[in-house]
């Protein structure tokens, strides 16, 4: 199993995994930053790692992995 599952747009390594309903929340809306999109059921998470130190710096739920 690979240590990381991909990269974000800035080149930081990420791990994305699916899981059953871990809650609800909001996702940024690129078209209108003042109106985030509500998601009733999040089914995954994403952890971001600094590309130089490989230390994790963010973990949050996502709609799906």
mmCIF file of the N, C-alpha and C atoms, coordinates in Angstrom:
data_MODEL
# 
_entry.id   MODEL 
# 
loop_
_atom_site.group_PDB 
_atom_site.id 
_atom_site.type_symbol 
_atom_site.label_atom_id 
_atom_site.label_alt_id 
_atom_site.label_comp_id 
_atom_site.label_asym_id 
_atom_site.label_entity_id 
_atom_site.label_seq_id 
_atom_site.pdbx_PDB_ins_code 
_atom_site.Cartn_x 
_atom_site.Cartn_y 
_atom_site.Cartn_z 
_atom_site.occupancy 
_atom_site.B_iso_or_equiv 
_atom_site.pdbx_formal_charge 
_atom_site.auth_seq_id 
_atom_site.auth_comp_id 
_atom_site.auth_asym_id 
_atom_site.auth_atom_id 
_atom_site.pdbx_PDB_model_num 
ATOM 1   N N  . UNK A 1 1  ? 0.853   -1.179 0.000  1.00 0.00 ? 1  UNK A N  1 
ATOM 2   C CA . UNK A 1 1  ? 0.000   0.000  0.000  1.00 0.00 ? 1  UNK A CA 1 
ATOM 3   C C  . UNK A 1 1  ? 0.900   1.245  0.000  1.00 0.00 ? 1  UNK A C  1 
ATOM 4   N N  . UNK A 1 2  ? 0.656   2.187  -0.912 1.00 0.00 ? 2  UNK A N  1 
ATOM 5   C CA . UNK A 1 2  ? 1.485   3.386  -0.954 1.00 0.00 ? 2  UNK A CA 1 
ATOM 6   C C  . UNK A 1 2  ? 1.252   4.258  0.280  1.00 0.00 ? 2  UNK A C  1 
ATOM 7   N N  . UNK A 1 3  ? 2.303   4.943  0.674  1.00 0.00 ? 3  UNK A N  1 
ATOM 8   C CA . UNK A 1 3  ? 2.209   5.807  1.859  1.00 0.00 ? 3  UNK A CA 1 
ATOM 9   C C  . UNK A 1 3  ? 1.262   6.973  1.616  1.00 0.00 ? 3  UNK A C  1 
ATOM 10  N N  . UNK A 1 4  ? 1.296   7.550  0.415  1.00 0.00 ? 4  UNK A N  1 
ATOM 11  C CA . UNK A 1 4  ? 0.438   8.683  0.063  1.00 0.00 ? 4  UNK A CA 1 
ATOM 12  C C  . UNK A 1 4  ? -0.430  8.288  -1.129 1.00 0.00 ? 4  UNK A C  1 
ATOM 13  N N  . UNK A 1 5  ? -1.601  8.900  -1.233 1.00 0.00 ? 5  UNK A N  1 
ATOM 14  C CA . UNK A 1 5  ? -2.498  8.551  -2.332 1.00 0.00 ? 5  UNK A CA 1 
ATOM 15  C C  . UNK A 1 5  ? -2.538  9.611  -3.429 1.00 0.00 ? 5  UNK A C  1 
ATOM 16  N N  . UNK A 1 6  ? -1.828  10.719 -3.253 1.00 0.00 ? 6  UNK A N  1 
ATOM 17  C CA . UNK A 1 6  ? -1.812  11.748 -4.283 1.00 0.00 ? 6  UNK A CA 1 
ATOM 18  C C  . UNK A 1 6  ? -1.181  13.035 -3.803 1.00 0.00 ? 6  UNK A C  1 
ATOM 19  N N  . UNK A 1 7  ? -1.429  14.105 -4.560 1.00 0.00 ? 7  UNK A N  1 
ATOM 20  C CA . UNK A 1 7  ? -0.913  15.439 -4.249 1.00 0.00 ? 7  UNK A CA 1 
ATOM 21  C C  . UNK A 1 7  ? -2.033  16.448 -4.402 1.00 0.00 ? 7  UNK A C  1 
ATOM 22  N N  . UNK A 1 8  ? -1.942  17.562 -3.646 1.00 0.00 ? 8  UNK A N  1 
ATOM 23  C CA . UNK A 1 8  ? -2.882  18.661 -3.851 1.00 0.00 ? 8  UNK A CA 1 
ATOM 24  C C  . UNK A 1 8  ? -2.328  19.585 -4.927 1.00 0.00 ? 8  UNK A C  1 
ATOM 25  N N  . UNK A 1 9  ? -3.021  20.660 -5.225 1.00 0.00 ? 9  UNK A N  1 
ATOM 26  C CA . UNK A 1 9  ? -2.601  21.542 -6.317 1.00 0.00 ? 9  UNK A CA 1 
ATOM 27  C C  . UNK A 1 9  ? -1.299  22.282 -6.029 1.00 0.00 ? 9  UNK A C  1 
ATOM 28  N N  . UNK A 1 10 ? -0.870  22.310 -4.745 1.00 0.00 ? 10 UNK A N  1 
ATOM 29  C CA . UNK A 1 10 ? 0.376   22.979 -4.386 1.00 0.00 ? 10 UNK A CA 1 
ATOM 30  C C  . UNK A 1 10 ? 1.549   22.009 -4.275 1.00 0.00 ? 10 UNK A C  1 
ATOM 31  N N  . UNK A 1 11 ? 1.305   20.737 -4.556 1.00 0.00 ? 11 UNK A N  1 
ATOM 32  C CA . UNK A 1 11 ? 2.366   19.751 -4.501 1.00 0.00 ? 11 UNK A CA 1 
ATOM 33  C C  . UNK A 1 11 ? 2.532   19.071 -3.154 1.00 0.00 ? 11 UNK A C  1 
ATOM 34  N N  . UNK A 1 12 ? 1.665   19.403 -2.181 1.00 0.00 ? 12 UNK A N  1 
ATOM 35  C CA . UNK A 1 12 ? 1.724   18.722 -0.894 1.00 0.00 ? 12 UNK A CA 1 
ATOM 36  C C  . UNK A 1 12 ? 1.162   17.319 -1.048 1.00 0.00 ? 12 UNK A C  1 
ATOM 37  N N  . UNK A 1 13 ? 1.796   16.354 -0.412 1.00 0.00 ? 13 UNK A N  1 
ATOM 38  C CA . UNK A 1 13 ? 1.329   14.977 -0.467 1.00 0.00 ? 13 UNK A CA 1 
ATOM 39  C C  . UNK A 1 13 ? 0.066   14.825 0.370  1.00 0.00 ? 13 UNK A C  1 
ATOM 40  N N  . UNK A 1 14 ? -0.843  13.965 -0.070 1.00 0.00 ? 14 UNK A N  1 
ATOM 41  C CA . UNK A 1 14 ? -2.097  13.752 0.644  1.00 0.00 ? 14 UNK A CA 1 
ATOM 42  C C  . UNK A 1 14 ? -2.404  12.266 0.758  1.00 0.00 ? 14 UNK A C  1 
ATOM 43  N N  . UNK A 1 15 ? -3.198  11.961 1.763  1.00 0.00 ? 15 UNK A N  1 
ATOM 44  C CA . UNK A 1 15 ? -3.787  10.632 1.916  1.00 0.00 ? 15 UNK A CA 1 
ATOM 45  C C  . UNK A 1 15 ? -5.285  10.852 1.940  1.00 0.00 ? 15 UNK A C  1 
ATOM 46  N N  . UNK A 1 16 ? -5.996  10.250 0.996  1.00 0.00 ? 16 UNK A N  1 
ATOM 47  C CA . UNK A 1 16 ? -7.460  10.308 0.942  1.00 0.00 ? 16 UNK A CA 1 
ATOM 48  C C  . UNK A 1 16 ? -7.985  8.896  1.156  1.00 0.00 ? 16 UNK A C  1 
ATOM 49  N N  . UNK A 1 17 ? -8.962  8.776  2.053  1.00 0.00 ? 17 UNK A N  1 
ATOM 50  C CA . UNK A 1 17 ? -9.530  7.450  2.315  1.00 0.00 ? 17 UNK A CA 1 
ATOM 51  C C  . UNK A 1 17 ? -11.037 7.563  2.448  1.00 0.00 ? 17 UNK A C  1 
ATOM 52  N N  . UNK A 1 18 ? -11.716 6.518  1.970  1.00 0.00 ? 18 UNK A N  1 
ATOM 53  C CA . UNK A 1 18 ? -13.162 6.434  2.125  1.00 0.00 ? 18 UNK A CA 1 
ATOM 54  C C  . UNK A 1 18 ? -13.485 5.827  3.481  1.00 0.00 ? 18 UNK A C  1 
ATOM 55  N N  . UNK A 1 19 ? -14.604 6.252  4.040  1.00 0.00 ? 19 UNK A N  1 
ATOM 56  C CA . UNK A 1 19 ? -15.124 5.694  5.272  1.00 0.00 ? 19 UNK A CA 1 
ATOM 57  C C  . UNK A 1 19 ? -16.622 5.966  5.298  1.00 0.00 ? 19 UNK A C  1 
ATOM 58  N N  . UNK A 1 20 ? -17.346 5.295  6.133  1.00 0.00 ? 20 UNK A N  1 
ATOM 59  C CA . UNK A 1 20 ? -18.780 5.538  6.210  1.00 0.00 ? 20 UNK A CA 1 
ATOM 60  C C  . UNK A 1 20 ? -19.050 6.861  6.902  1.00 0.00 ? 20 UNK A C  1 
ATOM 61  N N  . UNK A 1 21 ? -20.219 7.380  6.681  1.00 0.00 ? 21 UNK A N  1 
ATOM 62  C CA . UNK A 1 21 ? -20.659 8.680  7.180  1.00 0.00 ? 21 UNK A CA 1 
ATOM 63  C C  . UNK A 1 21 ? -19.917 9.136  8.432  1.00 0.00 ? 21 UNK A C  1 
ATOM 64  N N  . UNK A 1 22 ? -19.026 10.116 8.257  1.00 0.00 ? 22 UNK A N  1 
ATOM 65  C CA . UNK A 1 22 ? -18.262 10.641 9.388  1.00 0.00 ? 22 UNK A CA 1 
ATOM 66  C C  . UNK A 1 22 ? -18.771 11.997 9.834  1.00 0.00 ? 22 UNK A C  1 
ATOM 67  N N  . UNK A 1 23 ? -19.898 12.408 9.309  1.00 0.00 ? 23 UNK A N  1 
ATOM 68  C CA . UNK A 1 23 ? -20.481 13.672 9.750  1.00 0.00 ? 23 UNK A CA 1 
ATOM 69  C C  . UNK A 1 23 ? -20.977 14.502 8.590  1.00 0.00 ? 23 UNK A C  1 
ATOM 70  N N  . UNK A 1 24 ? -21.183 15.763 8.886  1.00 0.00 ? 24 UNK A N  1 
ATOM 71  C CA . UNK A 1 24 ? -21.671 16.715 7.894  1.00 0.00 ? 24 UNK A CA 1 
ATOM 72  C C  . UNK A 1 24 ? -20.794 17.950 7.945  1.00 0.00 ? 24 UNK A C  1 
ATOM 73  N N  . UNK A 1 25 ? -20.896 18.784 6.935  1.00 0.00 ? 25 UNK A N  1 
ATOM 74  C CA . UNK A 1 25 ? -20.080 19.983 6.946  1.00 0.00 ? 25 UNK A CA 1 
ATOM 75  C C  . UNK A 1 25 ? -20.217 20.784 5.674  1.00 0.00 ? 25 UNK A C  1 
ATOM 76  N N  . UNK A 1 26 ? -19.309 21.705 5.504  1.00 0.00 ? 26 UNK A N  1 
ATOM 77  C CA . UNK A 1 26 ? -19.320 22.609 4.357  1.00 0.00 ? 26 UNK A CA 1 
ATOM 78  C C  . UNK A 1 26 ? -18.048 22.431 3.546  1.00 0.00 ? 26 UNK A C  1 
ATOM 79  N N  . UNK A 1 27 ? -18.181 22.640 2.253  1.00 0.00 ? 27 UNK A N  1 
ATOM 80  C CA . UNK A 1 27 ? -17.057 22.577 1.327  1.00 0.00 ? 27 UNK A CA 1 
ATOM 81  C C  . UNK A 1 27 ? -16.967 23.926 0.622  1.00 0.00 ? 27 UNK A C  1 
ATOM 82  N N  . UNK A 1 28 ? -15.768 24.454 0.390  1.00 0.00 ? 28 UNK A N  1 
ATOM 83  C CA . UNK A 1 28 ? -15.647 25.739 -0.294 1.00 0.00 ? 28 UNK A CA 1 
ATOM 84  C C  . UNK A 1 28 ? -16.340 25.737 -1.656 1.00 0.00 ? 28 UNK A C  1 
ATOM 85  N N  . UNK A 1 29 ? -16.898 26.863 -2.002 1.00 0.00 ? 29 UNK A N  1 
ATOM 86  C CA . UNK A 1 29 ? -17.556 27.051 -3.292 1.00 0.00 ? 29 UNK A CA 1 
ATOM 87  C C  . UNK A 1 29 ? -16.672 27.979 -4.119 1.00 0.00 ? 29 UNK A C  1 
ATOM 88  N N  . UNK A 1 30 ? -15.924 27.446 -5.089 1.00 0.00 ? 30 UNK A N  1 
ATOM 89  C CA . UNK A 1 30 ? -15.023 28.293 -5.879 1.00 0.00 ? 30 UNK A CA 1 
ATOM 90  C C  . UNK A 1 30 ? -15.744 29.411 -6.622 1.00 0.00 ? 30 UNK A C  1 
ATOM 91  N N  . UNK A 1 31 ? -16.994 29.187 -6.997 1.00 0.00 ? 31 UNK A N  1 
ATOM 92  C CA . UNK A 1 31 ? -17.743 30.207 -7.729 1.00 0.00 ? 31 UNK A CA 1 
ATOM 93  C C  . UNK A 1 31 ? -18.149 31.368 -6.832 1.00 0.00 ? 31 UNK A C  1 
ATOM 94  N N  . UNK A 1 32 ? -18.389 31.086 -5.541 1.00 0.00 ? 32 UNK A N  1 
ATOM 95  C CA . UNK A 1 32 ? -18.801 32.131 -4.602 1.00 0.00 ? 32 UNK A CA 1 
ATOM 96  C C  . UNK A 1 32 ? -18.270 31.784 -3.213 1.00 0.00 ? 32 UNK A C  1 
ATOM 97  N N  . UNK A 1 33 ? -17.066 32.258 -2.868 1.00 0.00 ? 33 UNK A N  1 
ATOM 98  C CA . UNK A 1 33 ? -16.451 31.918 -1.591 1.00 0.00 ? 33 UNK A CA 1 
ATOM 99  C C  . UNK A 1 33 ? -17.303 32.274 -0.361 1.00 0.00 ? 33 UNK A C  1 
ATOM 100 N N  . UNK A 1 34 ? -18.221 33.213 -0.495 1.00 0.00 ? 34 UNK A N  1 
ATOM 101 C CA . UNK A 1 34 ? -19.058 33.583 0.644  1.00 0.00 ? 34 UNK A CA 1 
ATOM 102 C C  . UNK A 1 34 ? -20.269 32.662 0.809  1.00 0.00 ? 34 UNK A C  1 
ATOM 103 N N  . UNK A 1 35 ? -20.419 31.687 -0.079 1.00 0.00 ? 35 UNK A N  1 
ATOM 104 C CA . UNK A 1 35 ? -21.551 30.763 -0.022 1.00 0.00 ? 35 UNK A CA 1 
ATOM 105 C C  . UNK A 1 35 ? -21.058 29.314 -0.137 1.00 0.00 ? 35 UNK A C  1 
ATOM 106 N N  . UNK A 1 36 ? -20.490 28.763 0.966  1.00 0.00 ? 36 UNK A N  1 
ATOM 107 C CA . UNK A 1 36 ? -19.982 27.387 0.893  1.00 0.00 ? 36 UNK A CA 1 
ATOM 108 C C  . UNK A 1 36 ? -21.103 26.383 0.668  1.00 0.00 ? 36 UNK A C  1 
ATOM 109 N N  . UNK A 1 37 ? -20.748 25.239 0.118  1.00 0.00 ? 37 UNK A N  1 
ATOM 110 C CA . UNK A 1 37 ? -21.716 24.193 -0.204 1.00 0.00 ? 37 UNK A CA 1 
ATOM 111 C C  . UNK A 1 37 ? -21.893 23.276 1.003  1.00 0.00 ? 37 UNK A C  1 
ATOM 112 N N  . UNK A 1 38 ? -23.146 23.089 1.461  1.00 0.00 ? 38 UNK A N  1 
ATOM 113 C CA . UNK A 1 38 ? -23.450 22.211 2.592  1.00 0.00 ? 38 UNK A CA 1 
ATOM 114 C C  . UNK A 1 38 ? -23.498 20.762 2.116  1.00 0.00 ? 38 UNK A C  1 
ATOM 115 N N  . UNK A 1 39 ? -22.856 19.868 2.849  1.00 0.00 ? 39 UNK A N  1 
ATOM 116 C CA . UNK A 1 39 ? -22.853 18.445 2.532  1.00 0.00 ? 39 UNK A CA 1 
ATOM 117 C C  . UNK A 1 39 ? -23.373 17.707 3.759  1.00 0.00 ? 39 UNK A C  1 
ATOM 118 N N  . UNK A 1 40 ? -24.507 17.019 3.594  1.00 0.00 ? 40 UNK A N  1 
ATOM 119 C CA . UNK A 1 40 ? -25.171 16.354 4.717  1.00 0.00 ? 40 UNK A CA 1 
ATOM 120 C C  . UNK A 1 40 ? -24.459 15.081 5.153  1.00 0.00 ? 40 UNK A C  1 
ATOM 121 N N  . UNK A 1 41 ? -23.699 14.454 4.253  1.00 0.00 ? 41 UNK A N  1 
ATOM 122 C CA . UNK A 1 41 ? -23.040 13.196 4.601  1.00 0.00 ? 41 UNK A CA 1 
ATOM 123 C C  . UNK A 1 41 ? -21.636 13.148 3.997  1.00 0.00 ? 41 UNK A C  1 
ATOM 124 N N  . UNK A 1 42 ? -20.649 13.282 4.847  1.00 0.00 ? 42 UNK A N  1 
ATOM 125 C CA . UNK A 1 42 ? -19.258 13.183 4.409  1.00 0.00 ? 42 UNK A CA 1 
ATOM 126 C C  . UNK A 1 42 ? -18.843 11.719 4.486  1.00 0.00 ? 42 UNK A C  1 
ATOM 127 N N  . UNK A 1 43 ? -18.193 11.219 3.447  1.00 0.00 ? 43 UNK A N  1 
ATOM 128 C CA . UNK A 1 43 ? -17.833 9.801  3.375  1.00 0.00 ? 43 UNK A CA 1 
ATOM 129 C C  . UNK A 1 43 ? -16.353 9.561  3.112  1.00 0.00 ? 43 UNK A C  1 
ATOM 130 N N  . UNK A 1 44 ? -15.515 10.437 3.632  1.00 0.00 ? 44 UNK A N  1 
ATOM 131 C CA . UNK A 1 44 ? -14.086 10.262 3.474  1.00 0.00 ? 44 UNK A CA 1 
ATOM 132 C C  . UNK A 1 44 ? -13.333 11.321 4.248  1.00 0.00 ? 44 UNK A C  1 
ATOM 133 N N  . UNK A 1 45 ? -12.014 11.204 4.247  1.00 0.00 ? 45 UNK A N  1 
ATOM 134 C CA . UNK A 1 45 ? -11.187 12.229 4.871  1.00 0.00 ? 45 UNK A CA 1 
ATOM 135 C C  . UNK A 1 45 ? -9.930  12.422 4.046  1.00 0.00 ? 45 UNK A C  1 
ATOM 136 N N  . UNK A 1 46 ? -9.295  13.559 4.266  1.00 0.00 ? 46 UNK A N  1 
ATOM 137 C CA . UNK A 1 46 ? -8.049  13.880 3.579  1.00 0.00 ? 46 UNK A CA 1 
ATOM 138 C C  . UNK A 1 46 ? -7.072  14.451 4.597  1.00 0.00 ? 46 UNK A C  1 
ATOM 139 N N  . UNK A 1 47 ? -5.859  13.908 4.594  1.00 0.00 ? 47 UNK A N  1 
ATOM 140 C CA . UNK A 1 47 ? -4.796  14.446 5.427  1.00 0.00 ? 47 UNK A CA 1 
ATOM 141 C C  . UNK A 1 47 ? -3.718  14.966 4.502  1.00 0.00 ? 47 UNK A C  1 
ATOM 142 N N  . UNK A 1 48 ? -3.259  16.207 4.747  1.00 0.00 ? 48 UNK A N  1 
ATOM 143 C CA . UNK A 1 48 ? -2.215  16.814 3.928  1.00 0.00 ? 48 UNK A CA 1 
ATOM 144 C C  . UNK A 1 48 ? -0.895  16.807 4.691  1.00 0.00 ? 48 UNK A C  1 
ATOM 145 N N  . UNK A 1 49 ? 0.187   16.619 3.930  1.00 0.00 ? 49 UNK A N  1 
ATOM 146 C CA . UNK A 1 49 ? 1.532   16.580 4.491  1.00 0.00 ? 49 UNK A CA 1 
ATOM 147 C C  . UNK A 1 49 ? 2.385   17.632 3.802  1.00 0.00 ? 49 UNK A C  1 
ATOM 148 N N  . UNK A 1 50 ? 3.249   18.287 4.553  1.00 0.00 ? 50 UNK A N  1 
ATOM 149 C CA . UNK A 1 50 ? 4.179   19.251 3.984  1.00 0.00 ? 50 UNK A CA 1 
ATOM 150 C C  . UNK A 1 50 ? 5.111   18.522 3.019  1.00 0.00 ? 50 UNK A C  1 
ATOM 151 N N  . UNK A 1 51 ? 5.325   19.070 1.836  1.00 0.00 ? 51 UNK A N  1 
ATOM 152 C CA . UNK A 1 51 ? 6.114   18.368 0.824  1.00 0.00 ? 51 UNK A CA 1 
ATOM 153 C C  . UNK A 1 51 ? 7.600   18.312 1.152  1.00 0.00 ? 51 UNK A C  1 
ATOM 154 N N  . UNK A 1 52 ? 8.084   19.179 2.039  1.00 0.00 ? 52 UNK A N  1 
ATOM 155 C CA . UNK A 1 52 ? 9.509   19.147 2.396  1.00 0.00 ? 52 UNK A CA 1 
ATOM 156 C C  . UNK A 1 52 ? 9.786   18.279 3.621  1.00 0.00 ? 52 UNK A C  1 
ATOM 157 N N  . UNK A 1 53 ? 8.960   18.443 4.663  1.00 0.00 ? 53 UNK A N  1 
ATOM 158 C CA . UNK A 1 53 ? 9.215   17.734 5.927  1.00 0.00 ? 53 UNK A CA 1 
ATOM 159 C C  . UNK A 1 53 ? 8.422   16.436 6.054  1.00 0.00 ? 53 UNK A C  1 
ATOM 160 N N  . UNK A 1 54 ? 7.391   16.266 5.225  1.00 0.00 ? 54 UNK A N  1 
ATOM 161 C CA . UNK A 1 54 ? 6.476   15.127 5.275  1.00 0.00 ? 54 UNK A CA 1 
ATOM 162 C C  . UNK A 1 54 ? 5.696   15.048 6.587  1.00 0.00 ? 54 UNK A C  1 
ATOM 163 N N  . UNK A 1 55 ? 5.628   16.157 7.320  1.00 0.00 ? 55 UNK A N  1 
ATOM 164 C CA . UNK A 1 55 ? 4.829   16.208 8.550  1.00 0.00 ? 55 UNK A CA 1 
ATOM 165 C C  . UNK A 1 55 ? 3.395   16.566 8.199  1.00 0.00 ? 55 UNK A C  1 
ATOM 166 N N  . UNK A 1 56 ? 2.402   15.908 8.836  1.00 0.00 ? 56 UNK A N  1 
ATOM 167 C CA . UNK A 1 56 ? 1.006   16.246 8.554  1.00 0.00 ? 56 UNK A CA 1 
ATOM 168 C C  . UNK A 1 56 ? 0.678   17.647 9.074  1.00 0.00 ? 56 UNK A C  1 
ATOM 169 N N  . UNK A 1 57 ? -0.165  18.378 8.316  1.00 0.00 ? 57 UNK A N  1 
ATOM 170 C CA . UNK A 1 57 ? -0.531  19.717 8.767  1.00 0.00 ? 57 UNK A CA 1 
ATOM 171 C C  . UNK A 1 57 ? -2.033  19.978 8.649  1.00 0.00 ? 57 UNK A C  1 
ATOM 172 N N  . UNK A 1 58 ? -2.787  19.076 8.072  1.00 0.00 ? 58 UNK A N  1 
ATOM 173 C CA . UNK A 1 58 ? -4.245  19.274 7.986  1.00 0.00 ? 58 UNK A CA 1 
ATOM 174 C C  . UNK A 1 58 ? -4.931  17.921 7.861  1.00 0.00 ? 58 UNK A C  1 
ATOM 175 N N  . UNK A 1 59 ? -6.059  17.788 8.552  1.00 0.00 ? 59 UNK A N  1 
ATOM 176 C CA . UNK A 1 59 ? -6.901  16.602 8.443  1.00 0.00 ? 59 UNK A CA 1 
ATOM 177 C C  . UNK A 1 59 ? -8.345  17.077 8.491  1.00 0.00 ? 59 UNK A C  1 
ATOM 178 N N  . UNK A 1 60 ? -9.134  16.715 7.499  1.00 0.00 ? 60 UNK A N  1 
ATOM 179 C CA . UNK A 1 60 ? -10.532 17.145 7.477  1.00 0.00 ? 60 UNK A CA 1 
ATOM 180 C C  . UNK A 1 60 ? -11.389 16.176 6.680  1.00 0.00 ? 60 UNK A C  1 
ATOM 181 N N  . UNK A 1 61 ? -12.708 16.183 6.976  1.00 0.00 ? 61 UNK A N  1 
ATOM 182 C CA . UNK A 1 61 ? -13.623 15.308 6.240  1.00 0.00 ? 61 UNK A CA 1 
ATOM 183 C C  . UNK A 1 61 ? -13.853 15.847 4.833  1.00 0.00 ? 61 UNK A C  1 
ATOM 184 N N  . UNK A 1 62 ? -14.146 14.937 3.896  1.00 0.00 ? 62 UNK A N  1 
ATOM 185 C CA . UNK A 1 62 ? -14.468 15.322 2.529  1.00 0.00 ? 62 UNK A CA 1 
ATOM 186 C C  . UNK A 1 62 ? -15.706 14.542 2.082  1.00 0.00 ? 62 UNK A C  1 
ATOM 187 N N  . UNK A 1 63 ? -16.358 15.019 1.032  1.00 0.00 ? 63 UNK A N  1 
ATOM 188 C CA . UNK A 1 63 ? -17.588 14.370 0.567  1.00 0.00 ? 63 UNK A CA 1 
ATOM 189 C C  . UNK A 1 63 ? -17.349 12.925 0.195  1.00 0.00 ? 63 UNK A C  1 
ATOM 190 N N  . UNK A 1 64 ? -16.344 12.674 -0.634 1.00 0.00 ? 64 UNK A N  1 
ATOM 191 C CA . UNK A 1 64 ? -15.951 11.301 -0.964 1.00 0.00 ? 64 UNK A CA 1 
ATOM 192 C C  . UNK A 1 64 ? -14.513 11.290 -1.420 1.00 0.00 ? 64 UNK A C  1 
ATOM 193 N N  . UNK A 1 65 ? -13.845 10.179 -1.169 1.00 0.00 ? 65 UNK A N  1 
ATOM 194 C CA . UNK A 1 65 ? -12.418 10.075 -1.488 1.00 0.00 ? 65 UNK A CA 1 
ATOM 195 C C  . UNK A 1 65 ? -12.216 9.671  -2.936 1.00 0.00 ? 65 UNK A C  1 
# 
